[in-house]
Amino acid sequence: MSRILKFVLAANLIAIAVLAFVYPNLMVGPGKLIPGHKQLETDCFACHAPFLGSASERCVSCHKPADVGRLTTTGQPVLKPLTSTPFHQKLTTQDCVACHSDHAGVKRYRQQGRFNHALLQKATLDQCLSCHKSPTDSLHKQITGNCSQCHNQNKWTPATFDHNKYFVLDRDHSASCVTCHEGNNYSRYTCYGCHEHTAENIRREHIEEGIRDYDNCVECHRSADEHDIRGRGGEGRGKDEGKQGRKGRDDDD
Amino acid sequence: MTSSLWRHHILPFTFLVGLLAAVTLAGDYLLHRLNLVWVGRYLGIPGTLLIIASLVYSLRKRKYIKTGNPKKLLTLHEFGTWIGASLVLIHAGIHFNAILPWLATVAMGVNAVSGMVGKLLLDRSRRHVQEQREHFQLRGLSRPDVEQAMFWDAVTLDAMNRWRKVHIPIFIVFAVLALSHIFSIFLFWGWV
């Protein structure tokens, strides 16, 4: 390699090295910083420790966890909070960079604004209404709390609860929740909440069939179809039997 | 003469460069389609390791390493740098964030093209020394010795020497820029 070529190469590489120190944001920064951190654009080590990356300790030196979502770093109230309820105070760990990235180039690899309930402290995790408002539709108006009966914490919709799996709400059973589930307890039900079924007529019908254990109605009856009777211990066992057994007889109606 | 130039130089060169571009675009498309964009972020590591591993040939050629079949090492050099370059290109994607990594990417691209030119020049040199095969065999050398002598003759032909004068500075620029990029990543990224 000729001496001139070596010199030109060295001069160019030195120039690039100098530019990297003078304009680190342009030379090595992975994209623009978020508008709130614009003044830090040329001061990489304000957030980054050499060879250790950006630690949460540096974030919380300006962003006090107790104030996040409530007050700005200058102590002013947050006028347009991103979430209706501040939740950073209730996180299990203060690992800021696990969710936040300030450079446009890094954001591309992360789903911004994706909240994971697993980050919340256990005591907060079960108190859905401390962050979420209960929906105001006719169904949810009847329910207070215990959201996890029907919804999981990954997605609100679709609800994980499939009522048809336990009892099909068709025909005459298109009733309000409280008809069968009393006191907002959806882990229990009663079939005597409507005028159609009474303890007396149910008892009489089952005794006639020689059935004495009939407390758990949905164990055999999963829909309004009077012929769809599933016997204990097996799906659909009594469908035909039910048809035969009840043929020509009046029901309780 | 013209058809020979097409068959032996222009077409193979266009094919190699075109294939590199096609593999890069296909890799980038697949990562986006499969929602695995984050994988591309780390493909620079195996790409760089492949390029570094392929430098064994350069060390062997300059006798820093005494063992290893130079012909096989050259094949490793050609494949390693080509695959390594394609991984680094997928890693770069089409995201323009900082100037230094892009300078390194451009230098790598020039380096890869230069390498492909070198490969074609070497093929031409091989054909040239093919004519000397009979001469060596007439001297009573064994077949492996003839192969070895022809290989070294091919890589030390004048055209190859002149090409190397361009290829080595391009490689040095690429190496310095790539190492600067890698250093900046180590400096600012939290690996633990």
Interface residues (C-beta under 8 A of the other chain):
Chain A: M1 L5 L9 N12 L13 I16 A17 L19 A20 L26 M27 V28 G29 P30 G31 C44 H48 P50 F51 L52 G53 S54 A55 V97 H103 A104 G105 R108 Y109
Chain B: V37 W38 R41 H95 N97 A98 I99 L100 P101 L103 K165 I168 P169 I172 V173 V176 L177 S180 H181 S184 F186 L187 F188 W189 G190 W191 V192
